[in-house]
Structure formats: C-alpha cells, structure tokens
Amino acid sequence: MGSQDEHTDGTGRRALLGAAMFGAGGAVLGLSGTARAAGSQSAGHGGGLQSLPVPTVIGHRGASGYRPEHTFGSYQLALDLGADIVEAGDLVPTRDGHLVCRHEPEIGGTTNVADHPEFAGRRTTKVLDGVSTTGWFTEDFTLAELKTLRAIERIPANRPHNTLYNGRWSIPTFEEVLKWQDEQTRKRGKQVWIYPETKHPTYFRALGLGLEERVAKLLRRHGKDKRNSPVILQSFEPTSIQRLNKLVDNPLVVLLSAASTRPWDFVEKGDPRTVADLITPKGLREIAGYAQGIGPTLDLVITKKADGSLDKETTLVADAHKVGLVLHPYTMRNENPFLPAEYRRGTDADAYGDAFGAFKRYFATGIDGVFTDNPDTGVLARADFVNG
C-alpha cells in the first residue's frame, strides 16, 4: 500500500501520485484525471488507487497469455512479469457457498471436468443471462469436488504453448487468493494488488448464492474492506457495484461492454438503458456517485471500422476524467486475432502482431491503465510510452 504518511489534502495526494508515476518512468500522463479521482475519495493515508503507476498494467486473469488463466501459476507469473495489479479472480460460487476463481461458472472449457466419469451426470444446459449454455457449472459442485479438478487452457487454438501446463494447477478459492496476496506482499517487499470481479451476480442471487455479501465477509475477515485496501472490485452489473458500495469501502469499478448491449441486471429489472447511455456525461456522473472507475471495452475508447482497424477516438476518456473516474479498459493481447487489423502481422492465429504499436495507440488516449494477458509486453510498452 506504500507509505502510511498522512496525505489529507489534495496537494499531498497529487504529490504522492506524482511520486508513484515518477517511479514508473517519470511521466505525468493521466495525472489530472487520476488525481481528481483520488481527490473524490477522502483518502486519509498514502495508498489507494492514487498510489498506482499510470498507466497501470493489470494482469488479466493473471498472465493468461502464458499460463492457463485463473491459476496460481498465472497469478504468480503476472507479478514476476511486472504487473501492477493481478486480476485474481472472476468470482463464482460453489454449491456449498464458497467463492472460487473461474472465468465463467461453466467449467467445461477451463478444467478437465470432462475427463472425470464421476461427474458425467452433472453436465446440463442452463440459461445464463439469457444465453442457453451447456456444460458443467460451479454451483452444482461442492468445493471439495471442484478441488479434484485441474485447470486447462481456455483458448488452445490461439495458445497451444499454454496446453503444456494443462493439469498442473487446481482451482483457487478467493480466500486462498487473499492469503496468497499477503504472502506475496511480504516476499516481494511491495504491496501486491488484486482486482476481483463478481460474475453474473443477478443469476447467482436468484439461486440463493448472493456474491456481494460473501465477497464483503471475506474482505472484512482479512482486513481488506477499506478505502485504501489493495483490492479493487469490479462487475458488469451496476447494481452489484452499488450493493458492494453499501457493504465495503474498497475502490469500485463498473465494467462496460459494447455500446449497444444492456447490463443483465438492467434486462432483469426492465431498465431500458444500454451501455451507450451509461457512457454519456449524465451516465458517467451517476456512476461516479457510487464507483471510482470504469472498465470499458477498448472499442469504447477508440471505435473500429468494419474491417477491424481503428477508427475514431471517442470522448470517453475526457468525459470520465471530468467526473473523477479512472479508466481501465480491457483487453490487450499479443496474438493477431485480438489486435486491431492494422497491427496484425501475417495470418497465423497464434502469431504475435505489433502489440507494442497497439499499446502505444491506446496509451496515447490518456487511459489510466489497461488489462492485458501479457503483462511483460504492457510493462515494456509503458516504459516506451512514458520515456518516449
């Protein structure tokens, strides 16, 4: 968390932020927006969001470009590669109410559950946020049962090298992640940050497995429910963030998908607004009333043409900064299919394109950080950018 010195006035917070960014390479990019966001939280101590380098490099599900996602192998490597924050965990519940880290409740694509004949009968079809989904679901397993499974690579076509690690790691619980965070902070001599997400909170609440209360209880138990705690909470459902805002004091971030989409909680309660409505000045002002940041898809920062190349920069960065929100867009990946068309090189689906060029373009918009599957690329790209 950095220094515990008092920085109670805006100037102190700006000085702290400047020092953090100087450590990252001397840039003052994004200072005003981030400093304003810091100012909007009455941060009494050094630490909190404003202590992070800008632009912040966030290891997406760990270092998932190199290891199967949401495993301690992936999380550990993200720290080794220089990530400022590790997105340790997308949180989903077990049948007996424990929180575990999986990209989705459906685990057929991220574990070896299909190789376990004793669980063959658990394969089922459910409607998940309006989408019919077939597979195995965490809420149908106890934690003890899930612990018999091993993680596998989710996108082997793009990451054949990651399949080398299939079966090496188990599914982490959120409690294990919180303990790991403390161990790593001690070992590395610097505060390790995590960035968990509540997944499909409306869906799970209907099953009697409310996520927010469980998250809050664990954070309280570990003394990590404070304004300056090194745990940022995120969700695609604004009502989940509003609920968390009443339960904990952590920094909170609303995730935003494509402009034409509607958050699932809005669909369920008949709110007609789309993401396009949420990113208007009025929508952003409303979000700033209960959150400290937004996590937009990169296409909301720079739109794309029909051919997949970059088109126009939007006003989202400026509009969000105006109301004191930080922006942590997602997701930068090195492989061709995930890059804007003009940064692709060759035709191989698993070959790297000009990821550095793409990072530079997005950093130039003034974003405060970015989620990336390749934290080492992000760290190098940031050094190029702030020193360039």
JOZI-V410274 format. One record per pair of residues at least 12 apart in sequence whose ideal C-beta (glycine too) atoms are under 8 Angstrom apart, sorted by the first residue. I is the first residue (numbers start at 1). J is the second residue. D is the distance in Angstrom with one decimal. If there is no record, write none. Layout:
# JOZI-V410274
{{I:J:D} {I:J:D}}
This chain:
# JOZI-V410274
{{1:45:7.7} {1:46:7.3} {1:47:3.6} {1:48:7.7} {1:51:6.8} {1:191:4.6} {1:228:6.1} {1:229:7.8} {1:230:5.7} {2:16:7.7} {2:20:7.5} {2:46:4.9} {2:47:5.1} {2:51:4.5} {2:191:6.4} {3:16:7.6} {3:45:8.0} {3:46:3.9} {3:47:7.6} {4:45:5.3} {4:46:6.1} {4:47:7.4} {5:45:7.4} {5:46:5.4} {6:44:6.7} {6:45:6.7} {7:43:6.9} {7:44:7.9} {7:45:7.1} {7:46:5.5} {8:44:6.0} {10:35:7.5} {10:39:5.1} {13:35:6.4} {13:38:4.7} {13:39:6.2} {13:43:6.3} {13:50:5.6} {14:31:7.3} {14:35:4.8} {14:38:7.8} {16:46:5.4} {16:50:6.2} {16:51:6.4} {17:31:6.4} {17:34:6.0} {17:35:5.4} {17:38:6.2} {17:50:4.7} {17:51:7.5} {17:54:7.6} {18:31:6.9} {20:50:7.3} {20:51:5.3} {20:52:6.3} {20:53:5.6} {20:54:7.6} {21:53:5.9} {21:54:5.2} {21:386:7.8} {23:53:6.5} {24:53:3.3} {24:54:7.1} {24:382:6.8} {24:386:6.4} {25:382:6.9} {25:383:5.5} {25:386:3.7} {25:387:5.3} {26:386:6.3} {26:387:7.1} {27:54:7.4} {27:385:7.3} {27:386:3.3} {27:387:7.7} {29:54:6.1} {29:55:6.8} {29:363:7.4} {29:366:6.7} {29:385:7.6} {29:386:6.6} {30:54:4.5} {30:55:6.5} {30:321:7.9} {30:366:5.5} {30:367:7.2} {30:368:5.0} {31:54:7.2} {32:321:6.6} {33:317:7.6} {33:320:7.2} {33:321:3.0} {33:324:7.6} {33:325:7.7} {33:326:6.6} {33:327:7.8} {33:366:7.0} {33:368:6.5} {34:49:7.4} {34:50:6.2} {34:54:5.5} {34:326:5.8} {34:368:5.4} {35:50:6.9} {36:321:6.7} {36:324:4.5} {37:49:6.4} {37:50:7.2} {37:292:5.8} {37:293:6.9} {37:321:7.9} {37:324:4.8} {37:325:6.2} {37:326:4.8} {37:368:7.9} {38:50:3.3} {39:324:7.0} {40:288:7.2} {40:292:7.1} {40:324:4.1} {41:227:5.7} {41:251:7.3} {41:292:6.2} {42:227:7.5} {43:227:6.2} {43:228:6.0} {44:227:7.9} {44:228:7.7} {45:228:5.6} {46:228:8.0} {47:191:7.5} {47:228:4.0} {47:230:7.4} {48:227:6.2} {48:228:4.0} {48:251:6.9} {49:232:7.3} {49:251:5.0} {49:292:6.1} {49:293:7.4} {49:326:6.4} {51:191:7.9} {52:84:5.6} {52:85:7.2} {52:193:7.2} {52:369:7.3} {53:84:5.7} {53:382:7.6} {54:368:5.5} {54:369:6.9} {55:363:5.5} {55:367:6.0} {55:368:6.1} {55:369:5.0} {55:370:6.3} {55:382:5.8} {55:385:7.5} {56:84:4.8} {56:85:6.3} {56:328:6.7} {56:368:6.3} {56:369:3.0} {56:370:7.6} {57:82:6.8} {57:83:5.4} {57:84:5.1} {57:85:7.6} {57:369:6.8} {57:370:7.0} {57:372:6.5} {57:375:5.5} {57:378:4.1} {57:379:5.4} {57:382:6.2} {58:83:6.5} {58:84:6.8} {58:85:4.6} {58:86:7.7} {58:87:6.0} {58:195:6.0} {58:328:6.2} {58:369:5.7} {58:370:6.7} {58:371:4.7} {58:372:6.9} {58:375:8.0} {59:74:7.8} {59:75:7.4} {59:78:3.0} {59:79:7.6} {59:81:7.4} {59:83:3.6} {59:85:6.9} {59:86:4.6} {59:87:6.2} {59:372:7.1} {59:375:4.5} {60:87:5.4} {60:330:6.6} {60:331:5.2} {60:371:4.2} {60:372:5.7} {60:373:5.0} {61:74:6.4} {61:87:5.5} {61:90:7.1} {61:103:6.6} {61:373:7.4} {62:74:2.8} {62:75:4.3} {62:76:7.7} {62:77:6.5} {62:78:4.6} {62:86:6.0} {62:87:7.2} {62:88:6.8} {63:75:7.9} {63:77:4.0} {63:78:4.2} {63:80:7.9} {63:81:5.6} {63:83:7.2} {63:373:7.1} {63:374:7.1} {63:375:5.5} {63:376:7.8} {64:154:7.9} {64:373:4.6} {65:159:7.1} {65:333:6.5} {65:334:6.1} {65:335:7.9} {65:372:7.8} {65:373:3.8} {65:374:4.1} {65:377:8.0} {66:161:7.7} {66:162:6.7} {66:374:7.5} {67:162:6.3} {67:165:5.5} {68:110:7.3} {68:151:4.6} {68:152:5.9} {68:153:4.9} {68:154:7.1} {68:162:5.9} {68:165:5.6} {68:166:6.7} {68:168:7.8} {68:169:6.8} {69:103:6.1} {69:110:7.1} {69:151:7.8} {69:154:6.0} {70:88:7.5} {70:89:6.0} {70:90:6.5} {70:101:4.4} {70:102:5.9} {70:103:6.3} {70:110:7.3} {70:151:7.0} {70:171:7.5} {70:172:6.8} {71:151:4.7} {71:165:7.9} {71:168:7.5} {71:169:3.7} {71:170:7.8} {71:171:8.0} {71:172:6.9} {72:169:5.9} {72:172:5.9} {72:176:7.9} {72:180:6.6} {73:165:6.3} {73:168:6.3} {73:169:5.0} {74:169:8.0} {75:88:4.9} {75:172:7.7} {75:177:7.5} {75:180:7.0} {76:184:7.8} {78:375:5.1} {79:184:6.1} {79:188:6.9} {79:192:6.4} {81:375:4.4} {81:376:4.0} {81:379:6.9} {82:375:5.9} {82:376:6.3} {82:379:4.0} {83:375:3.9} {83:378:7.6} {83:379:7.5} {84:193:6.5} {84:369:7.5} {85:193:4.1} {85:194:6.8} {85:195:5.0} {85:232:7.0} {85:369:7.8} {86:192:7.1} {86:193:7.1} {86:194:5.6} {86:195:7.0} {87:194:7.4} {87:195:4.6} {87:196:7.5} {87:197:7.2} {87:371:6.5} {88:101:6.5} {88:172:7.5} {88:177:4.7} {88:180:7.6} {88:181:7.4} {88:194:4.6} {88:195:7.4} {88:196:6.6} {89:101:3.0} {89:102:7.8} {89:172:6.7} {89:174:5.8} {89:177:5.7} {89:194:7.8} {89:196:5.0} {89:197:7.4} {90:102:6.1} {90:103:5.2} {90:104:7.4} {90:196:7.5} {90:197:5.0} {90:199:5.0} {91:174:5.7} {91:196:5.4} {91:197:6.5} {91:198:5.7} {91:199:6.1} {91:211:6.1} {91:215:6.5} {92:104:7.2} {92:105:4.6} {92:138:4.8} {92:139:7.5} {92:199:5.1} {92:200:7.4} {92:204:7.4} {93:138:6.5} {93:139:5.9} {93:204:5.9} {93:209:4.3} {93:211:6.7} {93:214:6.9} {94:138:5.7} {94:139:6.9} {94:141:5.9} {94:142:5.9} {94:143:4.7} {94:146:6.0} {95:138:8.0} {95:139:5.7} {95:140:6.0} {95:141:5.9} {95:142:5.4} {96:142:4.8} {96:143:6.0} {97:209:6.5} {97:214:6.9} {98:143:4.3} {98:173:5.8} {98:174:8.0} {98:175:7.7} {99:173:6.5} {99:174:4.0} {99:175:7.5} {99:211:7.2} {99:214:5.5} {99:215:6.8} {99:218:7.0} {100:138:6.1} {100:143:7.1} {100:146:6.2} {100:171:5.2} {100:172:6.9} {100:173:5.3} {100:174:7.0} {101:171:6.7} {101:172:4.8} {101:173:7.3} {101:174:6.6} {101:177:6.4} {101:196:7.9} {102:138:6.1} {102:171:6.4} {102:199:7.9} {103:154:6.6} {103:199:8.0} {104:128:7.9} {104:199:6.8} {105:128:7.0} {105:137:4.8} {105:138:4.8} {105:139:6.1} {105:199:6.9} {105:200:6.6} {105:203:8.0} {105:204:7.9} {106:128:7.2} {106:133:5.5} {106:135:4.1} {106:136:6.8} {106:137:5.7} {107:135:7.0} {107:136:5.3} {107:137:7.2} {107:138:6.1} {107:146:7.9} {107:149:7.2} {107:171:7.9} {108:123:7.6} {108:135:3.6} {108:136:5.3} {109:135:7.3} {109:154:5.4} {110:151:6.2} {110:152:6.4} {110:154:5.1} {111:136:7.9} {111:149:4.4} {111:150:6.5} {111:151:5.8} {111:152:6.2} {111:171:6.8} {112:149:6.0} {112:150:5.1} {112:152:5.7} {112:166:7.3} {112:167:6.3} {113:136:4.7} {113:149:5.4} {114:136:7.8} {116:148:7.1} {116:149:6.9} {119:136:6.5} {119:141:7.7} {119:145:7.5} {122:136:5.3} {122:137:7.9} {122:140:5.2} {122:141:7.1} {123:135:6.5} {123:136:5.7} {124:136:7.7} {124:137:7.1} {124:140:7.3} {128:200:6.5} {128:203:6.2} {129:200:6.0} {129:202:7.7} {129:203:6.1} {129:264:4.4} {129:267:7.8} {130:264:7.2} {130:267:6.8} {139:204:7.2} {139:207:6.0} {139:209:6.2} {143:173:6.8} {146:171:5.3} {147:170:5.8} {147:171:6.9} {149:170:7.0} {149:171:6.3} {150:166:7.4} {150:167:4.4} {150:168:7.1} {150:169:6.7} {150:170:6.1} {151:166:7.6} {151:167:7.8} {151:168:7.6} {151:169:5.0} {151:170:7.0} {151:171:6.4} {152:166:4.3} {152:167:6.9} {153:165:7.3} {153:166:6.1} {157:349:6.0} {157:350:7.2} {158:335:5.1} {158:337:6.6} {158:338:7.8} {158:349:5.7} {158:350:5.1} {159:335:7.6} {159:350:6.5} {160:350:6.2} {161:350:8.0} {174:196:6.7} {174:215:7.3} {174:218:5.9} {175:218:5.8} {177:194:6.4} {177:196:7.5} {178:194:7.9} {178:218:6.4} {178:219:7.7} {178:222:4.7} {178:224:6.6} {179:222:7.9} {181:194:5.5} {181:230:7.4} {181:231:8.0} {182:222:7.7} {185:230:7.9} {191:230:5.2} {192:230:6.8} {193:230:4.4} {193:231:7.3} {193:232:7.2} {194:230:7.0} {194:231:5.5} {194:232:7.7} {195:231:7.7} {195:232:4.7} {195:233:7.9} {195:234:6.4} {195:253:8.0} {196:215:7.1} {196:231:7.0} {196:233:6.1} {196:234:7.3} {197:233:7.6} {197:234:4.7} {197:235:6.0} {197:236:7.9} {197:255:7.2} {198:211:4.5} {198:212:6.4} {198:215:6.5} {198:233:7.2} {198:234:7.7} {198:235:4.4} {198:237:7.4} {198:240:4.9} {198:244:7.5} {199:211:7.6} {199:235:8.0} {200:264:7.2} {201:235:6.3} {201:237:5.2} {201:239:7.6} {201:240:4.1} {201:243:7.8} {201:265:7.3} {202:237:6.1} {202:239:7.5} {202:240:7.8} {202:264:5.6} {202:265:4.8} {202:268:5.2} {203:264:7.4} {211:240:7.1} {212:240:6.1} {212:243:4.5} {212:244:5.2} {212:247:5.9} {213:247:6.8} {215:233:6.9} {215:244:7.0} {215:247:7.9} {215:248:7.7} {216:244:6.9} {216:247:3.8} {216:248:5.0} {219:231:6.4} {219:248:5.6} {219:250:6.8} {220:248:7.5} {224:250:7.5} {225:247:7.9} {225:248:4.2} {225:249:6.2} {225:250:6.3} {226:249:5.3} {226:250:7.2} {227:249:4.4} {227:250:7.3} {227:251:7.5} {229:249:7.6} {229:250:5.5} {231:250:5.4} {231:251:8.0} {232:250:6.7} {232:251:4.6} {232:252:7.4} {232:253:5.9} {232:293:7.6} {233:248:7.3} {233:250:5.2} {233:251:7.3} {233:252:5.4} {233:253:7.1} {234:252:7.5} {234:253:4.2} {234:254:7.5} {234:255:5.4} {234:295:5.7} {235:254:7.1} {235:255:6.2} {236:254:7.9} {236:255:4.4} {236:256:7.7} {236:257:6.4} {236:263:5.9} {236:264:7.3} {237:263:5.3} {237:264:6.1} {237:265:4.1} {238:254:5.5} {238:263:5.9} {238:265:6.7} {238:266:7.7} {238:278:7.4} {238:287:7.1} {239:265:4.5} {239:269:7.8} {240:265:7.0} {241:253:7.4} {241:254:5.4} {241:290:6.3} {241:291:5.4} {242:290:5.1} {245:290:4.5} {245:291:7.2} {251:292:4.6} {251:293:6.9} {252:290:6.9} {252:291:4.3} {252:292:5.9} {252:293:7.5} {253:291:6.1} {253:292:6.8} {253:293:4.2} {253:294:6.3} {253:295:5.1} {253:326:7.9} {253:328:6.5} {254:278:7.4} {254:287:5.3} {254:291:5.2} {254:293:7.7} {254:294:5.3} {254:295:7.1} {255:294:7.5} {255:295:4.3} {255:296:7.8} {255:330:7.7} {256:275:5.1} {256:278:6.3} {256:279:6.6} {256:294:5.8} {256:295:6.6} {256:296:4.3} {256:297:6.6} {256:300:6.1} {257:275:5.9} {257:297:5.9} {258:275:6.5} {258:297:6.3} {258:299:6.7} {258:300:7.9} {259:274:6.7} {259:275:5.2} {259:276:4.3} {259:279:7.2} {259:299:7.9} {259:300:6.4} {260:274:6.0} {260:275:7.3} {260:276:6.8} {261:274:6.4} {261:275:5.4} {262:274:5.2} {262:275:7.3} {263:275:7.4} {263:278:7.9} {275:300:7.5} {279:294:7.9} {279:296:7.2} {279:300:6.3} {279:316:5.7} {279:319:7.3} {280:319:7.9} {281:319:5.5} {281:322:7.3} {281:323:7.5} {284:319:5.6} {284:320:5.6} {284:322:7.8} {284:323:5.1} {284:325:6.3} {285:323:5.2} {287:323:7.9} {287:325:6.6} {288:323:4.2} {288:324:5.6} {288:325:5.4} {291:325:7.1} {292:324:7.8} {292:325:6.8} {292:326:6.5} {293:325:5.3} {293:326:4.0} {293:327:6.6} {293:328:6.1} {293:368:7.5} {294:320:5.9} {294:325:5.5} {294:326:7.8} {294:327:5.8} {294:328:7.7} {295:327:7.7} {295:328:5.0} {295:329:6.7} {295:330:6.0} {295:371:7.4} {296:316:6.3} {296:327:6.5} {296:329:5.1} {296:330:7.9} {297:329:6.7} {297:330:6.3} {298:329:4.8} {298:330:6.9} {298:331:7.4} {298:332:7.4} {298:362:6.3} {298:370:7.9} {300:314:6.4} {300:316:5.5} {300:329:7.3} {301:313:7.1} {301:314:6.3} {301:316:5.8} {301:317:6.4} {301:327:7.4} {301:329:5.4} {301:362:6.6} {301:365:5.4} {301:367:6.4} {302:314:7.0} {302:361:7.2} {302:362:7.1} {302:365:6.7} {304:340:6.6} {307:341:5.5} {308:340:6.4} {308:341:3.9} {309:340:5.6} {309:341:4.1} {309:342:4.8} {310:340:4.8} {310:342:6.7} {310:361:6.7} {313:365:5.8} {317:365:5.2} {317:366:4.6} {317:367:6.1} {318:366:7.5} {321:366:7.2} {326:368:4.2} {326:369:7.3} {327:367:4.9} {327:368:5.3} {327:369:7.6} {328:367:7.4} {328:368:6.3} {328:369:4.4} {328:370:6.6} {328:371:6.5} {329:362:7.1} {329:367:5.7} {329:370:5.7} {329:371:7.1} {330:370:7.3} {330:371:3.8} {331:370:8.0} {331:371:4.8} {331:372:6.7} {331:373:6.5} {332:355:7.0} {332:358:6.8} {332:359:6.2} {332:362:7.1} {332:370:5.4} {332:371:7.0} {332:372:4.0} {332:373:7.3} {332:374:7.2} {332:377:7.7} {332:378:6.5} {333:355:7.7} {333:372:7.1} {333:373:4.7} {333:374:6.7} {334:352:4.5} {334:353:7.1} {334:355:4.3} {334:373:7.3} {334:374:4.8} {334:377:5.8} {335:349:7.0} {335:350:5.8} {335:351:6.9} {335:352:6.3} {335:353:7.2} {336:348:6.7} {336:349:6.5} {336:350:7.9} {336:351:5.6} {336:352:7.3} {336:353:4.7} {337:349:5.6} {339:353:4.4} {339:354:7.3} {339:355:6.6} {339:358:5.4} {340:358:6.0} {340:361:7.8} {343:355:7.1} {343:357:5.2} {343:358:4.5} {355:374:6.9} {355:377:5.3} {355:381:7.4} {356:377:7.1} {356:380:7.2} {356:381:5.2} {356:384:6.7} {359:372:8.0} {359:377:7.0} {359:378:6.4} {359:381:3.5} {359:382:7.6} {359:385:7.3} {360:381:6.4} {360:384:6.7} {360:385:5.8} {360:388:7.9} {363:381:7.0} {363:382:7.0} {363:385:4.6} {364:385:7.6}}
